[in-house]
Amino acid sequence: MSKLDLAKEKITYLKFWLGILVAVGITLMGWFLSNFRSAHWLLVAADVLALLAIGLGSYAIPSEASPQTSEA
């Protein structure tokens, strides 16, 4: 396999996981907006922490792909 094919495969893989993170983030944000007043504070805190982790992951995945695109 050439370097270009490996780079394309890695970028496709990272795009897949970025899509999953975005979908989960949207779902958690929807739950938060509809339940933050009635849910137990621990669930709300866990949701906020999960949203922060997903945000960091969504930031890290394109950063991971950037060196691949400049090399190819």
Backbone as JSON, one array per atom type, in Angstrom:
{
  "sequence": "MSKLDLAKEKITYLKFWLGILVAVGITLMGWFLSNFRSAHWLLVAADVLALLAIGLGSYAIPSEASPQTSEA",
  "N": [[0.84, -1.17, 0.0], [0.54, 2.21, -0.82], [1.91, 5.34, 0.46], [0.09, 7.38, 0.12], [-2.36, 6.02, -0.07], [-2.48, 4.93, 2.5], [-2.64, 7.29, 4.01], [-5.1, 8.29, 3.1], [-6.79, 6.27, 4.03], [-6.45, 6.5, 6.81], [-7.45, 9.09, 7.23], [-10.11, 8.72, 6.45], [-10.93, 6.92, 8.42], [-10.64, 8.57, 10.7], [-12.54, 10.54, 10.09], [-14.85, 9.02, 10.29], [-14.95, 8.47, 13.1], [-15.11, 11.09, 14.02], [-17.63, 11.8, 13.07], [-19.22, 10.1, 14.64], [-18.67, 11.15, 17.19], [-19.75, 13.73, 16.9], [-22.48, 13.13, 16.51], [-23.13, 11.89, 18.97], [-22.56, 14.01, 20.68], [-24.5, 15.91, 19.87], [-26.78, 14.52, 20.63], [-26.43, 14.32, 23.44], [-26.45, 17.05, 24.07], [-29.05, 17.71, 23.36], [-30.47, 16.14, 25.24], [-29.59, 17.38, 27.57], [-30.6, 20.01, 27.28], [-33.33, 19.53, 27.38], [-33.78, 18.31, 29.84], [-32.42, 19.46, 32.01], [-33.53, 20.85, 34.16], [-35.19, 19.08, 35.54], [-33.75, 16.77, 36.04], [-31.57, 14.82, 38.15], [-28.89, 16.4, 39.88], [-26.43, 15.17, 39.64], [-26.56, 13.67, 37.3], [-26.79, 15.75, 35.47], [-24.32, 17.01, 35.85], [-22.62, 14.93, 35.03], [-23.37, 14.8, 32.36], [-22.5, 17.3, 31.42], [-19.74, 17.01, 31.81], [-19.28, 14.89, 30.04], [-19.96, 16.14, 27.63], [-17.91, 18.03, 27.52], [-15.69, 16.32, 27.26], [-16.28, 15.12, 24.8], [-16.2, 17.36, 23.21], [-13.47, 18.02, 23.41], [-12.41, 15.73, 22.21], [-13.49, 16.0, 19.65], [-12.1, 18.2, 18.84], [-9.49, 17.23, 18.87], [-9.38, 15.2, 16.94], [-9.47, 16.35, 14.22], [-7.03, 17.7, 14.47], [-5.29, 15.6, 14.61], [-5.5, 14.6, 12.05], [-4.49, 16.63, 10.46], [-1.54, 16.73, 10.16], [-1.27, 14.54, 8.46], [-2.49, 15.33, 6.07], [-0.82, 17.36, 5.18], [1.54, 16.02, 4.67], [0.97, 14.3, 2.57]],
  "CA": [[0.0, 0.0, 0.0], [1.35, 3.42, -0.89], [1.71, 6.29, 1.56], [-1.14, 8.12, -0.13], [-3.49, 5.16, 0.31], [-2.51, 4.86, 3.97], [-3.13, 8.57, 4.51], [-6.54, 8.34, 2.82], [-7.46, 5.33, 4.93], [-6.44, 7.08, 8.15], [-8.37, 10.23, 7.24], [-11.47, 8.17, 6.42], [-11.17, 6.37, 9.76], [-10.82, 9.69, 11.62], [-13.82, 11.15, 9.77], [-15.87, 8.14, 10.86], [-15.04, 8.7, 14.54], [-15.58, 12.45, 14.21], [-19.08, 11.75, 12.88], [-19.82, 9.49, 15.83], [-18.58, 12.12, 18.29], [-20.72, 14.81, 16.66], [-23.82, 12.59, 16.75], [-23.3, 11.7, 20.42], [-22.59, 15.35, 21.27], [-25.82, 16.49, 19.61], [-27.74, 13.79, 21.46], [-26.25, 14.75, 24.83], [-26.89, 18.44, 24.2], [-30.52, 17.67, 23.35], [-30.92, 15.64, 26.53], [-29.3, 18.42, 28.55], [-31.53, 21.14, 27.13], [-34.71, 19.17, 27.73], [-33.9, 17.7, 31.17], [-31.53, 19.99, 33.05], [-34.28, 21.33, 35.33], [-35.85, 18.0, 36.27], [-32.84, 15.65, 36.3], [-30.71, 14.89, 39.32], [-27.73, 17.23, 39.58], [-25.3, 14.32, 39.27], [-26.72, 13.37, 35.87], [-26.48, 16.97, 34.72], [-22.87, 17.19, 35.91], [-22.02, 13.91, 34.17], [-23.62, 15.2, 30.98], [-21.6, 18.41, 31.1], [-18.39, 16.44, 31.67], [-19.25, 14.12, 28.78], [-19.93, 17.11, 26.53], [-16.55, 18.58, 27.46], [-14.8, 15.28, 26.72], [-16.58, 14.98, 23.38], [-15.67, 18.57, 22.57], [-12.01, 17.87, 23.28], [-12.17, 14.71, 21.2], [-13.81, 16.57, 18.35], [-11.0, 19.1, 18.5], [-8.25, 16.47, 18.69], [-9.4, 14.36, 15.73], [-8.93, 17.08, 13.06], [-5.62, 17.99, 14.72], [-4.59, 14.36, 14.29], [-5.52, 14.41, 10.6], [-3.79, 17.71, 9.77], [-0.21, 16.38, 9.67], [-1.4, 13.58, 7.36], [-2.83, 16.01, 4.83], [0.31, 18.15, 4.71], [2.58, 15.11, 4.18], [0.56, 13.63, 1.33]],
  "C": [[0.89, 1.24, 0.0], [1.04, 4.35, 0.3], [0.4, 7.07, 1.38], [-2.37, 7.3, 0.25], [-3.61, 5.04, 1.82], [-3.06, 6.15, 4.57], [-4.63, 8.7, 4.28], [-7.32, 7.44, 3.77], [-7.54, 5.89, 6.35], [-7.42, 8.25, 8.25], [-9.82, 9.76, 7.23], [-11.85, 7.62, 7.79], [-11.43, 7.5, 10.77], [-12.14, 10.42, 11.35], [-14.98, 10.33, 10.32], [-16.05, 8.42, 12.35], [-15.48, 10.12, 14.85], [-17.1, 12.51, 14.04], [-19.79, 11.15, 14.07], [-19.79, 10.46, 17.0], [-19.58, 13.26, 18.11], [-22.14, 14.33, 16.95], [-24.09, 12.42, 18.24], [-23.37, 13.06, 21.12], [-23.93, 16.03, 21.07], [-26.88, 15.83, 20.48], [-27.64, 14.23, 22.92], [-26.71, 16.19, 25.04], [-28.41, 18.51, 24.19], [-31.08, 17.19, 24.68], [-30.74, 16.72, 27.59], [-30.32, 19.55, 28.48], [-32.96, 20.79, 27.53], [-34.86, 18.67, 29.17], [-33.1, 18.37, 32.28], [-32.27, 20.49, 34.28], [-34.84, 20.19, 36.17], [-34.91, 16.86, 36.64], [-32.04, 15.89, 37.58], [-29.43, 15.64, 38.95], [-26.52, 16.4, 39.15], [-25.36, 13.93, 37.79], [-26.38, 14.58, 35.01], [-24.98, 17.21, 34.71], [-22.16, 16.18, 35.03], [-22.21, 14.25, 32.69], [-22.69, 16.33, 30.56], [-20.18, 17.91, 30.93], [-18.26, 15.64, 30.38], [-19.21, 15.05, 27.58], [-18.55, 17.74, 26.39], [-15.57, 17.58, 26.86], [-15.03, 15.1, 25.22], [-16.09, 16.2, 22.61], [-14.16, 18.5, 22.38], [-11.66, 16.82, 22.24], [-12.44, 15.21, 19.8], [-12.75, 17.57, 17.9], [-9.72, 18.33, 18.17], [-8.23, 15.67, 17.4], [-8.96, 15.15, 14.49], [-7.46, 17.46, 13.24], [-4.76, 16.79, 14.38], [-4.48, 14.18, 12.78], [-4.7, 15.47, 9.86], [-2.38, 17.36, 9.33], [-0.26, 15.39, 8.5], [-1.68, 14.3, 6.05], [-1.67, 16.84, 4.31], [1.44, 17.27, 4.18], [2.24, 14.56, 2.81], [0.58, 14.54, 0.15]]
}
